[in-house]
Amino acid sequence: MRELRSIWWSKGSVVIIDQRLLPRKLKYLRIRTAREMARAIKDMAIRGAPAIGVAAAMGLALTAYRCRARSREAFLERLKRSAEILRATRPTAVNLFWAIERVMGVAERSETVEEIRRNVVNEALRMAEEDVETNKELGRNGAKLIKDGDRILTHCNAGALATVGYGTALGVIRAAVEQGKDVMVYACETRPRLQGARLTVWELMRDGIKVKLITDNMAAFLMQRGEVDEVIVGADRIIAKTGHVINKIGTLSHAIAAKFYNIPFYVAAPFSSIDFEHSLNEVVIEERDPREVLYIGGERIAPRGAGVWNPAFDITPPELVSGIITERGVYRPEELRGLGSGVGGRGG
């Protein structure tokens, strides 16, 4: 398989794949400032919880790289302003906030202007490489749950494009294929932005992995027919205190159907997606522009004046989740509470 990267550092700027244009066109955007990065995150040129975490870290690295402040205090103030711009982009994925806190912690522990600049850039680059290695370890852990010949249903895109590389849910599938297992993937199209149709199918076809595209409302019938062996999805935030999983809208429906038909429902996510600090009622579920629902490909599909509700995520309760696949192992939702501390919990 040819390794796909969604984001990388290049000579003082950051290059990302513009995911809004896939699969029609593979185009790269060059990002030069934290404000440009914030716009790319908000407009979903780059998306996926792990990916936007690293994107935020690299946004801070861009500020550090270009900052000409001469005093430590002024330099840190510039970074703090960039951090606030990046925090305001998307409210639900915990990785974004975890990454900003991690990079700002490195900056605040640095003593000189040059140390801040060097350490912030190096930390962002380190986080990018960590992400890929984390996903590969997660993939190996999850592949143990997959048997040769399995048919796997997935939702949205939790692949290389949603991370720096390799992917979470798709990382599990990739690892199984690398082990020689023959699998079939059913990819839900994922309305309203069609990340499953546009991104997941593109990734899997690129890697030569068998995939069939279905509309979101076909999934339960597919399960009823006995044609799904497990469901594997990613996560934008997992609440450690209760085990609730916050992921792309539509995930809950698949979890309910999987439970009814006694099909394992797995969530694949790194520890940076586990929130050890907050309770469920503190999480903000992002609501996006109604035009995402009213239009497809620039064509209006609903009458003018139609009301729209467009939440980007839903919440799956822990009793519907068979296991959380992480780089450290596979856990029951109720086991998460004691596994770590701090935002993301990687250090716990």
Residue frames as qw, qx, qy, qz and C-alpha x, y, z in Angstrom:
[[0.000, 0.888, 0.461, 0.000, 0.00, 0.00, 0.00],
 [0.377, 0.461, -0.037, 0.803, 1.27, 3.47, -0.85],
 [0.310, -0.471, -0.543, 0.623, 1.43, 5.55, 2.31],
 [0.025, 0.740, 0.371, 0.561, -0.94, 8.51, 2.27],
 [0.321, -0.292, -0.418, 0.798, -0.29, 11.60, 4.41],
 [0.042, 0.838, 0.529, 0.128, -2.91, 14.29, 4.94],
 [0.120, -0.986, 0.058, -0.096, -0.55, 16.95, 6.35],
 [0.831, -0.105, -0.057, 0.544, 3.18, 17.67, 6.55],
 [0.231, -0.868, 0.084, 0.431, 5.70, 20.43, 7.27],
 [0.734, 0.406, 0.276, 0.468, 7.56, 21.83, 4.27],
 [0.457, 0.236, 0.023, 0.857, 10.24, 24.55, 4.50],
 [0.039, -0.119, -0.319, 0.939, 8.45, 26.79, 6.99],
 [0.563, 0.003, -0.118, -0.818, 4.92, 26.15, 5.76],
 [0.486, 0.026, 0.835, -0.257, 2.40, 23.32, 6.08],
 [0.360, 0.133, -0.649, -0.657, 0.98, 21.34, 3.17],
 [0.504, 0.129, 0.731, -0.442, -2.41, 19.64, 3.45],
 [0.062, 0.255, 0.842, 0.471, -4.64, 17.70, 1.09],
 [0.374, 0.034, 0.067, -0.924, -7.74, 19.77, 0.34],
 [0.168, 0.143, 0.971, -0.093, -10.31, 17.14, 1.26],
 [0.435, 0.516, 0.320, -0.665, -13.22, 19.22, 0.02],
 [0.446, 0.563, -0.415, -0.558, -12.25, 18.42, -3.57],
 [0.046, -0.188, 0.976, 0.099, -11.82, 14.65, -3.31],
 [0.745, -0.144, 0.543, 0.360, -12.41, 12.40, -5.15],
 [0.569, 0.801, 0.183, 0.010, -12.72, 14.65, -8.19],
 [0.431, 0.774, -0.268, 0.379, -9.35, 16.30, -7.69],
 [0.782, -0.396, -0.199, 0.437, -6.26, 15.69, -5.54],
 [0.227, 0.808, -0.052, 0.541, -5.11, 19.19, -4.66],
 [0.630, -0.278, -0.409, 0.599, -2.63, 20.38, -2.03],
 [0.102, -0.950, -0.123, -0.269, -2.96, 23.61, -0.05],
 [0.561, 0.169, -0.382, 0.714, 0.06, 25.43, 1.34],
 [0.421, -0.847, -0.313, -0.079, -0.70, 26.99, 4.74],
 [0.486, 0.445, -0.273, 0.701, 1.54, 29.79, 6.00],
 [0.138, -0.383, 0.377, -0.832, -0.16, 31.20, 9.11],
 [0.073, 0.173, 0.883, -0.431, -2.22, 30.04, 12.08],
 [0.448, 0.396, 0.225, -0.769, -5.16, 32.05, 10.77],
 [0.529, 0.337, -0.584, -0.516, -4.99, 30.23, 7.43],
 [0.214, 0.051, -0.969, 0.109, -4.85, 26.92, 9.30],
 [0.265, 0.257, 0.644, -0.670, -7.89, 27.89, 11.36],
 [0.561, 0.395, -0.121, -0.718, -9.82, 28.61, 8.18],
 [0.443, 0.261, -0.814, -0.271, -8.77, 25.25, 6.70],
 [0.036, -0.084, -0.929, 0.359, -9.99, 23.44, 9.83],
 [0.362, 0.351, 0.434, -0.747, -13.28, 25.34, 10.04],
 [0.585, 0.448, -0.255, -0.626, -14.01, 24.89, 6.32],
 [0.878, -0.059, 0.465, -0.096, -13.05, 21.19, 6.54],
 [0.550, 0.690, -0.463, -0.082, -10.25, 21.35, 4.01],
 [0.342, 0.235, -0.865, 0.282, -8.66, 19.19, 6.70],
 [0.701, -0.369, 0.057, -0.607, -10.91, 17.18, 9.02],
 [0.854, -0.083, -0.503, 0.106, -10.91, 14.18, 11.35],
 [0.570, -0.820, -0.014, -0.040, -10.12, 14.47, 15.06],
 [0.771, -0.346, 0.183, 0.502, -6.45, 13.33, 15.02],
 [0.530, 0.433, 0.286, 0.671, -5.75, 15.31, 11.84],
 [0.042, -0.868, -0.139, -0.475, -7.11, 18.60, 13.16],
 [0.682, -0.704, 0.023, 0.198, -5.19, 18.10, 16.40],
 [0.694, -0.124, 0.270, 0.655, -1.91, 17.95, 14.50],
 [0.293, 0.662, 0.331, 0.605, -3.10, 20.74, 12.20],
 [0.325, -0.927, -0.110, -0.152, -3.63, 22.98, 15.24],
 [0.727, -0.514, 0.176, 0.419, -0.17, 22.07, 16.55],
 [0.586, 0.187, 0.357, 0.703, 1.33, 22.97, 13.18],
 [0.043, 0.872, 0.289, 0.392, -0.66, 26.21, 13.16],
 [0.501, -0.854, 0.071, 0.123, 1.14, 27.16, 16.36],
 [0.737, -0.186, 0.330, 0.560, 4.42, 26.02, 14.81],
 [0.412, 0.620, 0.337, 0.576, 3.79, 28.43, 11.92],
 [0.222, -0.954, -0.081, -0.183, 3.33, 31.28, 14.37],
 [0.686, -0.620, 0.228, 0.306, 6.53, 30.33, 16.19],
 [0.718, 0.156, 0.369, 0.570, 8.47, 29.97, 12.94],
 [0.292, 0.660, 0.295, 0.626, 7.45, 33.44, 11.70],
 [0.374, -0.893, -0.244, 0.058, 7.27, 35.35, 14.97],
 [0.508, 0.516, -0.193, 0.662, 9.78, 38.23, 15.22],
 [0.497, -0.836, -0.030, -0.231, 9.05, 39.17, 18.83],
 [0.412, 0.567, -0.566, 0.434, 12.27, 39.74, 20.77],
 [0.293, -0.383, 0.640, -0.598, 11.06, 39.11, 24.29],
 [0.079, -0.086, -0.991, 0.061, 9.85, 35.82, 25.70],
 [0.239, 0.429, 0.608, -0.624, 6.66, 37.47, 26.99],
 [0.427, 0.505, -0.164, -0.732, 5.76, 38.99, 23.62],
 [0.272, 0.234, -0.869, -0.340, 6.50, 35.71, 21.85],
 [0.020, 0.217, 0.943, -0.253, 4.25, 33.76, 24.20],
 [0.333, 0.483, 0.337, -0.736, 1.51, 36.36, 23.79],
 [0.417, 0.396, -0.505, -0.643, 1.60, 35.85, 20.01],
 [0.219, 0.034, -0.971, -0.092, 1.29, 32.10, 20.50],
 [0.152, 0.329, 0.760, -0.539, -1.61, 32.53, 22.91],
 [0.427, 0.467, 0.001, -0.774, -3.47, 34.65, 20.36],
 [0.413, 0.277, -0.746, -0.443, -2.94, 31.98, 17.70],
 [0.059, -0.081, -0.971, 0.219, -4.08, 29.32, 20.14],
 [0.327, 0.401, 0.505, -0.691, -7.36, 31.17, 20.73],
 [0.486, 0.429, -0.341, -0.681, -7.99, 31.46, 16.98],
 [0.352, 0.180, -0.898, -0.195, -7.41, 27.73, 16.55],
 [0.090, 0.161, 0.868, -0.462, -9.53, 26.77, 19.58],
 [0.415, 0.398, 0.270, -0.772, -12.49, 28.65, 18.09],
 [0.265, 0.250, -0.697, -0.617, -12.62, 26.55, 14.91],
 [0.676, -0.160, -0.617, -0.370, -14.48, 23.36, 15.86],
 [0.416, -0.562, 0.395, -0.596, -15.79, 22.67, 19.36],
 [0.928, -0.179, 0.012, -0.326, -16.36, 18.90, 19.54],
 [0.882, 0.226, -0.340, 0.234, -13.16, 16.97, 18.73],
 [0.627, -0.766, 0.058, 0.132, -11.02, 16.79, 21.89],
 [0.810, 0.052, 0.146, 0.565, -7.76, 16.27, 19.95],
 [0.266, 0.770, 0.103, 0.570, -7.78, 19.90, 18.87],
 [0.392, -0.859, 0.111, -0.310, -7.69, 21.15, 22.45],
 [0.895, -0.353, 0.155, 0.223, -5.29, 18.42, 23.61],
 [0.731, 0.335, 0.116, 0.583, -2.80, 19.34, 20.88],
 [0.073, 0.833, -0.016, 0.547, -2.95, 23.07, 21.62],
 [0.625, -0.753, 0.144, -0.146, -2.41, 22.49, 25.33],
 [0.913, -0.136, 0.146, 0.356, 0.51, 20.17, 24.66],
 [0.571, 0.495, 0.073, 0.651, 2.29, 22.63, 22.37],
 [0.152, -0.855, 0.039, -0.494, 1.58, 25.63, 24.61],
 [0.802, -0.588, 0.085, 0.053, 2.96, 23.67, 27.56],
 [0.816, 0.095, 0.111, 0.560, 6.21, 23.14, 25.66],
 [0.267, 0.711, 0.066, 0.647, 6.36, 26.84, 24.79],
 [0.421, -0.835, 0.031, -0.353, 5.78, 27.96, 28.37],
 [0.861, -0.443, 0.127, 0.214, 8.52, 25.68, 29.67],
 [0.710, 0.381, 0.070, 0.588, 11.03, 27.15, 27.21],
 [0.448, -0.633, -0.190, 0.602, 13.30, 29.89, 28.53],
 [0.143, -0.440, 0.277, 0.842, 14.36, 31.94, 25.50],
 [0.566, 0.555, -0.034, -0.609, 12.78, 33.15, 22.28],
 [0.397, 0.464, -0.730, -0.305, 14.92, 30.80, 20.20],
 [0.101, -0.050, 0.969, -0.219, 14.10, 27.87, 22.47],
 [0.521, 0.396, 0.478, -0.586, 10.38, 28.57, 22.13],
 [0.552, 0.561, -0.322, -0.526, 10.64, 28.73, 18.34],
 [0.282, 0.367, -0.879, -0.116, 12.68, 25.54, 18.06],
 [0.173, 0.015, 0.915, -0.364, 10.74, 23.57, 20.67],
 [0.573, 0.398, 0.333, -0.635, 7.28, 24.45, 19.33],
 [0.588, 0.506, -0.457, -0.435, 8.16, 23.48, 15.77],
 [0.208, 0.301, -0.930, 0.046, 9.84, 20.26, 16.90],
 [0.355, 0.102, 0.775, -0.513, 6.90, 19.33, 19.11],
 [0.665, 0.441, 0.073, -0.599, 4.43, 19.72, 16.25],
 [0.530, 0.471, -0.660, -0.250, 6.60, 17.56, 13.99],
 [0.024, -0.189, 0.939, -0.287, 6.97, 14.98, 16.75],
 [0.538, 0.222, 0.542, -0.607, 3.19, 14.85, 17.18],
 [0.674, 0.466, -0.276, -0.502, 2.73, 14.19, 13.45],
 [0.414, 0.359, -0.836, -0.031, 5.08, 11.21, 13.53],
 [0.223, -0.058, 0.828, -0.511, 3.58, 9.94, 16.78],
 [0.663, 0.259, 0.182, -0.678, 0.14, 9.98, 15.18],
 [0.690, 0.379, -0.526, -0.321, 1.14, 7.61, 12.39],
 [0.275, 0.250, -0.895, 0.247, 2.92, 5.19, 14.74],
 [0.382, 0.027, 0.622, -0.683, -0.02, 5.33, 17.17],
 [0.738, 0.292, -0.039, -0.608, -2.46, 4.47, 14.40],
 [0.592, 0.345, -0.717, -0.126, -0.36, 1.53, 13.22],
 [0.043, 0.130, -0.882, 0.451, -0.22, 0.14, 16.77],
 [0.543, 0.176, 0.384, -0.725, -3.96, 0.71, 17.15],
 [0.701, 0.348, -0.381, -0.492, -4.50, -1.03, 13.81],
 [0.395, 0.253, -0.879, 0.088, -2.54, -4.09, 14.91],
 [0.206, 0.014, 0.763, -0.613, -4.58, -4.30, 18.12],
 [0.622, 0.293, 0.192, -0.701, -7.85, -4.04, 16.24],
 [0.548, 0.369, -0.640, -0.392, -6.87, -6.49, 13.50],
 [0.000, 0.124, -0.959, 0.255, -6.90, -9.27, 16.11],
 [0.462, 0.281, 0.563, -0.624, -10.70, -8.86, 16.20],
 [0.620, 0.509, -0.202, -0.562, -11.10, -9.41, 12.46],
 [0.724, -0.052, 0.683, 0.082, -11.34, -12.86, 10.90],
 [0.097, -0.167, 0.714, 0.673, -10.46, -13.83, 7.36],
 [0.045, -0.395, -0.813, -0.426, -13.52, -13.24, 5.18],
 [0.062, -0.580, -0.566, 0.583, -15.16, -10.69, 7.49],
 [0.130, 0.642, 0.434, 0.619, -17.51, -8.04, 6.15],
 [0.335, -0.377, -0.383, 0.774, -17.04, -4.74, 7.96],
 [0.079, 0.849, 0.414, 0.320, -19.34, -1.73, 7.99],
 [0.417, -0.256, -0.196, 0.850, -17.81, 1.70, 8.62],
 [0.067, 0.900, 0.430, 0.019, -19.20, 5.21, 8.77],
 [0.021, -0.975, 0.139, 0.171, -17.74, 8.57, 7.73],
 [0.714, 0.532, -0.351, 0.290, -13.96, 8.59, 7.15],
 [0.615, -0.734, 0.289, -0.005, -11.64, 7.40, 9.89],
 [0.910, 0.265, 0.066, 0.311, -8.74, 6.73, 7.56],
 [0.619, -0.025, 0.027, 0.785, -5.42, 8.28, 6.62],
 [0.085, 0.571, 0.248, 0.778, -7.24, 11.48, 5.63],
 [0.515, -0.769, -0.234, -0.296, -8.75, 11.81, 9.12],
 [0.743, -0.578, 0.090, 0.325, -5.32, 11.43, 10.73],
 [0.044, -0.761, 0.493, 0.420, -1.79, 12.29, 9.68],
 [0.442, 0.379, -0.738, -0.342, -1.59, 8.85, 8.12],
 [0.153, 0.049, -0.986, 0.055, -2.80, 5.21, 8.18],
 [0.531, -0.353, -0.318, -0.702, -6.06, 5.90, 10.01],
 [0.387, -0.240, 0.681, -0.573, -8.01, 4.60, 13.01],
 [0.800, 0.203, 0.426, -0.370, -11.03, 2.54, 11.87],
 [0.778, 0.595, -0.181, -0.089, -9.49, 2.15, 8.43],
 [0.048, 0.671, -0.720, 0.168, -6.14, 1.55, 10.14],
 [0.645, -0.149, 0.694, -0.284, -7.66, -1.58, 11.70],
 [0.842, 0.466, 0.203, -0.182, -8.84, -2.69, 8.26],
 [0.447, 0.771, -0.454, 0.013, -5.46, -1.91, 6.68],
 [0.246, -0.536, 0.782, -0.203, -3.65, -3.89, 9.37],
 [0.788, 0.081, 0.557, -0.248, -5.95, -6.88, 8.82],
 [0.766, 0.635, -0.036, -0.090, -5.29, -6.77, 5.07],
 [0.189, 0.763, -0.609, 0.109, -1.53, -6.47, 5.68],
 [0.479, -0.330, 0.779, -0.234, -1.82, -9.65, 7.76],
 [0.075, 0.101, -0.906, -0.405, -3.26, -11.44, 4.73],
 [0.289, 0.403, 0.777, -0.389, -6.92, -11.39, 5.74],
 [0.019, 0.299, 0.635, 0.712, -9.51, -11.08, 3.00],
 [0.054, 0.497, 0.590, -0.634, -12.10, -8.49, 4.05],
 [0.098, 0.570, 0.548, 0.604, -14.96, -6.61, 2.46],
 [0.100, -0.277, -0.366, 0.883, -15.84, -3.08, 3.60],
 [0.045, 0.746, 0.603, 0.281, -19.27, -1.49, 3.39],
 [0.253, -0.084, -0.147, 0.952, -18.80, 2.28, 3.46],
 [0.071, 0.783, 0.589, -0.189, -21.80, 4.41, 4.43],
 [0.391, 0.644, 0.228, 0.616, -21.97, 7.57, 2.32],
 [0.410, -0.419, -0.386, 0.713, -22.32, 9.81, 5.43],
 [0.037, 0.758, 0.351, 0.548, -24.70, 12.64, 4.71],
 [0.476, 0.828, 0.218, -0.201, -24.59, 15.57, 4.55],
 [0.043, 0.841, -0.440, -0.310, -20.91, 16.03, 3.54],
 [0.926, 0.345, -0.099, -0.117, -20.49, 12.52, 2.13],
 [0.153, -0.743, 0.651, -0.004, -17.13, 11.76, 3.73],
 [0.727, -0.087, 0.680, -0.025, -17.77, 8.04, 3.36],
 [0.740, 0.597, 0.308, 0.033, -18.56, 8.24, -0.33],
 [0.352, 0.912, -0.191, 0.085, -15.93, 10.82, -1.20],
 [0.068, -0.774, 0.602, -0.187, -13.05, 9.93, 1.11],
 [0.669, -0.288, 0.668, -0.154, -13.36, 6.40, 2.53],
 [0.867, 0.398, 0.300, -0.019, -14.19, 4.78, -0.80],
 [0.442, 0.845, -0.287, 0.090, -11.37, 6.76, -2.46],
 [0.263, -0.680, 0.667, -0.151, -8.85, 5.64, 0.18],
 [0.756, -0.106, 0.636, -0.116, -9.83, 1.98, 0.08],
 [0.801, 0.581, 0.146, 0.001, -9.91, 1.81, -3.72],
 [0.219, 0.867, -0.440, 0.084, -6.49, 3.48, -3.80],
 [0.314, -0.528, 0.772, -0.165, -5.17, 0.70, -1.55],
 [0.467, 0.157, -0.804, -0.333, -6.90, -2.10, -3.45],
 [0.146, 0.073, 0.855, -0.492, -9.18, -3.03, -0.53],
 [0.112, -0.408, -0.807, -0.412, -12.61, -4.37, -1.48],
 [0.082, 0.284, 0.422, -0.857, -15.32, -1.81, -0.75],
 [0.004, 0.554, 0.712, 0.430, -18.98, -1.25, -1.56],
 [0.069, -0.075, 0.172, -0.980, -20.69, 2.10, -1.07],
 [0.166, -0.567, -0.803, -0.080, -24.13, 2.18, 0.55],
 [0.185, -0.638, -0.057, -0.746, -26.41, 5.01, 1.59],
 [0.095, -0.305, 0.671, -0.669, -26.69, 5.54, 5.34],
 [0.680, -0.050, 0.289, -0.672, -30.26, 4.23, 5.49],
 [0.817, 0.224, -0.482, -0.224, -29.28, 0.86, 3.97],
 [0.128, 0.479, -0.793, 0.354, -27.06, -0.20, 6.88],
 [0.557, -0.150, 0.611, -0.543, -29.71, -1.75, 9.13],
 [0.884, 0.300, 0.004, -0.358, -31.15, -3.82, 6.28],
 [0.551, 0.546, -0.624, 0.092, -27.66, -5.05, 5.44],
 [0.146, -0.354, 0.795, -0.470, -27.26, -6.17, 9.05],
 [0.752, 0.051, 0.361, -0.550, -30.69, -7.84, 9.04],
 [0.846, 0.421, -0.252, -0.209, -29.60, -9.87, 6.01],
 [0.886, -0.366, 0.220, 0.182, -26.59, -11.17, 7.94],
 [0.722, 0.565, 0.022, 0.399, -24.07, -9.46, 5.69],
 [0.034, 0.815, -0.348, 0.461, -22.14, -7.53, 8.36],
 [0.786, -0.125, -0.531, 0.290, -19.73, -9.25, 10.76],
 [0.438, -0.524, -0.338, 0.648, -18.68, -6.13, 12.70],
 [0.154, 0.936, 0.171, 0.266, -19.05, -2.36, 12.65],
 [0.630, -0.283, -0.100, 0.716, -15.90, -0.28, 13.14],
 [0.133, 0.922, 0.202, 0.303, -16.03, 3.52, 13.42],
 [0.429, 0.276, -0.331, 0.794, -13.75, 6.27, 14.64],
 [0.349, -0.771, -0.488, 0.211, -14.45, 8.88, 17.34],
 [0.205, 0.736, -0.038, 0.644, -14.08, 12.61, 17.77],
 [0.177, -0.501, 0.539, -0.654, -14.32, 12.40, 21.54],
 [0.672, -0.267, -0.690, -0.033, -14.83, 9.59, 24.05],
 [0.387, -0.696, 0.219, -0.564, -15.94, 10.56, 27.55],
 [0.396, 0.239, -0.840, 0.284, -13.82, 8.47, 29.93],
 [0.292, -0.147, 0.594, -0.735, -16.08, 9.06, 32.93],
 [0.704, 0.197, 0.395, -0.557, -19.07, 7.36, 31.30],
 [0.479, -0.032, 0.813, 0.329, -17.83, 5.73, 28.09],
 [0.509, 0.742, 0.341, -0.271, -20.04, 7.75, 25.74],
 [0.531, -0.017, 0.509, 0.677, -18.72, 8.01, 22.18],
 [0.291, 0.802, 0.124, -0.507, -19.14, 11.21, 20.18],
 [0.420, -0.088, 0.684, 0.589, -18.69, 10.64, 16.47],
 [0.122, 0.034, -0.474, -0.871, -20.06, 11.67, 13.08],
 [0.603, 0.151, 0.268, -0.736, -23.82, 12.02, 12.88],
 [0.804, 0.234, -0.398, -0.375, -25.34, 8.66, 11.96],
 [0.253, 0.341, -0.865, 0.269, -23.04, 6.60, 14.19],
 [0.417, -0.076, 0.636, -0.645, -25.75, 6.14, 16.82],
 [0.804, 0.241, -0.045, -0.542, -28.17, 4.64, 14.30],
 [0.659, 0.372, -0.653, -0.033, -25.61, 2.02, 13.28],
 [0.025, 0.284, -0.817, 0.501, -24.85, 1.22, 16.92],
 [0.626, 0.026, 0.408, -0.664, -28.54, 0.66, 17.71],
 [0.841, 0.317, -0.248, -0.363, -28.98, -1.61, 14.69],
 [0.457, 0.415, -0.767, 0.175, -25.80, -3.54, 15.49],
 [0.251, -0.202, 0.739, -0.591, -26.99, -4.14, 19.06],
 [0.761, 0.146, 0.188, -0.603, -30.39, -5.35, 17.85],
 [0.876, 0.364, -0.270, -0.164, -28.80, -7.81, 15.41],
 [0.839, -0.470, 0.240, 0.135, -26.07, -8.90, 17.85],
 [0.724, 0.540, -0.051, 0.426, -23.20, -7.56, 15.73],
 [0.600, -0.433, -0.149, 0.656, -20.03, -6.29, 17.47],
 [0.189, 0.935, 0.136, 0.267, -19.72, -2.50, 17.37],
 [0.718, -0.272, -0.076, 0.636, -16.14, -1.26, 17.80],
 [0.081, 0.997, 0.000, 0.006, -14.76, 2.26, 18.14],
 [0.802, 0.076, -0.009, 0.593, -11.17, 2.81, 17.00],
 [0.002, 0.956, 0.000, 0.292, -9.52, 5.89, 18.48],
 [0.546, 0.296, -0.485, 0.615, -6.17, 6.95, 19.94],
 [0.429, -0.503, -0.556, 0.503, -5.83, 7.97, 23.57],
 [0.125, -0.092, 0.011, 0.988, -5.68, 11.59, 22.41],
 [0.349, -0.321, -0.493, -0.729, -9.39, 11.25, 21.53],
 [0.535, -0.492, -0.678, 0.112, -10.30, 10.17, 25.07],
 [0.115, -0.659, 0.101, -0.737, -11.46, 13.03, 27.29],
 [0.554, -0.224, -0.705, 0.382, -10.57, 12.35, 30.92],
 [0.109, -0.006, -0.314, 0.943, -11.57, 15.82, 32.14],
 [0.380, -0.020, -0.057, -0.923, -15.11, 16.57, 31.03],
 [0.427, 0.260, 0.801, -0.330, -18.57, 15.15, 31.57],
 [0.303, 0.404, 0.749, 0.429, -20.98, 14.52, 28.74],
 [0.046, 0.880, 0.469, -0.060, -23.09, 17.57, 29.55],
 [0.254, -0.760, 0.161, 0.576, -20.05, 19.83, 29.11],
 [0.439, -0.018, 0.654, 0.616, -19.44, 18.80, 25.49],
 [0.373, 0.585, 0.005, -0.720, -20.57, 21.15, 22.73],
 [0.619, 0.290, 0.691, 0.238, -22.01, 19.34, 19.71],
 [0.080, -0.301, 0.343, 0.886, -21.11, 21.38, 16.65],
 [0.503, 0.644, 0.552, -0.167, -24.00, 22.51, 14.46],
 [0.378, -0.147, 0.474, 0.782, -23.04, 23.41, 10.91],
 [0.229, 0.272, -0.222, -0.908, -24.35, 25.53, 8.05],
 [0.673, 0.336, 0.515, -0.412, -27.86, 24.50, 6.88],
 [0.536, 0.643, -0.341, -0.427, -26.65, 24.75, 3.28],
 [0.055, -0.367, 0.926, 0.070, -24.78, 21.45, 3.79],
 [0.389, 0.256, 0.855, -0.230, -28.20, 19.76, 3.98],
 [0.467, 0.679, 0.255, -0.506, -30.06, 21.96, 1.50],
 [0.498, 0.733, -0.364, -0.288, -27.56, 21.49, -1.34],
 [0.834, -0.160, 0.468, 0.244, -25.67, 18.61, -2.93],
 [0.588, 0.106, 0.456, 0.660, -22.94, 19.48, -5.41],
 [0.038, -0.146, 0.122, 0.981, -24.19, 23.05, -5.61],
 [0.329, -0.302, -0.642, -0.624, -27.73, 21.90, -6.49],
 [0.397, -0.177, 0.446, -0.782, -30.55, 22.79, -4.12],
 [0.276, -0.096, -0.942, -0.163, -32.54, 19.67, -3.13],
 [0.107, -0.526, -0.751, 0.383, -35.17, 21.15, -0.77],
 [0.087, 0.829, 0.428, 0.349, -37.80, 23.89, -1.23],
 [0.199, 0.412, -0.225, 0.860, -36.81, 27.43, -0.36],
 [0.473, -0.513, 0.129, -0.704, -37.78, 28.30, 3.19],
 [0.875, -0.197, -0.441, -0.029, -37.29, 24.74, 4.48],
 [0.450, -0.786, 0.362, -0.220, -35.99, 24.60, 8.04],
 [0.770, 0.323, -0.519, 0.182, -32.83, 22.60, 8.75],
 [0.637, -0.697, 0.322, -0.069, -31.15, 21.06, 11.79],
 [0.767, 0.521, -0.345, 0.144, -27.56, 20.05, 11.03],
 [0.603, -0.694, 0.394, -0.007, -25.60, 18.62, 13.99],
 [0.430, 0.634, -0.636, -0.091, -22.19, 17.31, 12.91],
 [0.210, 0.236, -0.913, 0.258, -22.02, 14.60, 15.59],
 [0.741, -0.433, -0.233, -0.457, -24.17, 12.31, 17.69],
 [0.245, -0.528, 0.697, -0.419, -23.61, 10.50, 21.00],
 [0.763, -0.010, -0.619, -0.187, -23.51, 6.71, 21.31],
 [0.636, -0.620, 0.294, -0.354, -24.08, 5.37, 24.85],
 [0.068, -0.551, 0.831, -0.036, -21.55, 2.87, 26.22],
 [0.671, 0.014, 0.689, -0.274, -23.98, -0.05, 26.42],
 [0.781, 0.586, 0.093, -0.196, -24.01, -0.14, 22.59],
 [0.306, 0.784, -0.541, 0.002, -20.20, -0.32, 22.30],
 [0.982, -0.062, -0.170, 0.051, -18.47, -3.72, 22.27],
 [0.764, -0.324, 0.023, 0.558, -14.97, -2.31, 22.63],
 [0.112, 0.973, -0.143, -0.144, -12.73, 0.74, 22.29],
 [0.886, 0.177, 0.062, 0.425, -9.68, -0.07, 20.14],
 [0.096, -0.974, 0.195, 0.069, -6.64, 2.04, 21.11],
 [0.501, 0.644, -0.550, 0.179, -2.86, 1.93, 20.70],
 [0.207, -0.470, 0.738, -0.438, -2.65, 0.48, 24.22],
 [0.078, 0.096, 0.989, -0.079, -5.18, -2.29, 23.71],
 [0.359, -0.385, -0.573, -0.628, -8.91, -2.92, 23.46],
 [0.012, 0.034, 0.665, -0.746, -11.07, -1.78, 26.37],
 [0.102, -0.658, -0.743, -0.068, -14.66, -1.93, 27.47],
 [0.009, 0.740, 0.131, 0.660, -16.14, 1.59, 27.77],
 [0.616, -0.764, -0.092, -0.165, -16.40, 1.29, 31.55],
 [0.847, -0.215, -0.040, 0.485, -12.67, 0.55, 31.80],
 [0.434, 0.641, 0.045, 0.631, -11.62, 3.94, 30.42],
 [0.357, -0.902, -0.067, -0.233, -12.14, 5.92, 33.61],
 [0.703, -0.653, 0.222, 0.173, -9.03, 4.52, 35.31],
 [0.858, 0.264, 0.182, 0.401, -6.67, 4.54, 32.34],
 [0.485, 0.295, 0.040, 0.822, -5.32, 8.08, 32.24],
 [0.178, -0.791, -0.362, 0.461, -5.51, 11.68, 33.34],
 [0.108, -0.515, 0.243, 0.815, -5.39, 15.04, 31.64],
 [0.619, 0.594, -0.009, -0.514, -6.76, 16.05, 28.24],
 [0.650, 0.506, -0.531, -0.199, -6.23, 13.15, 25.86],
 [0.852, -0.410, 0.272, -0.180, -4.75, 11.02, 28.61],
 [0.804, 0.463, -0.354, 0.118, -1.74, 9.88, 26.62],
 [0.203, 0.578, -0.623, 0.486, 0.56, 10.49, 29.49],
 [0.666, -0.416, 0.307, -0.537, -1.57, 8.59, 32.01]]
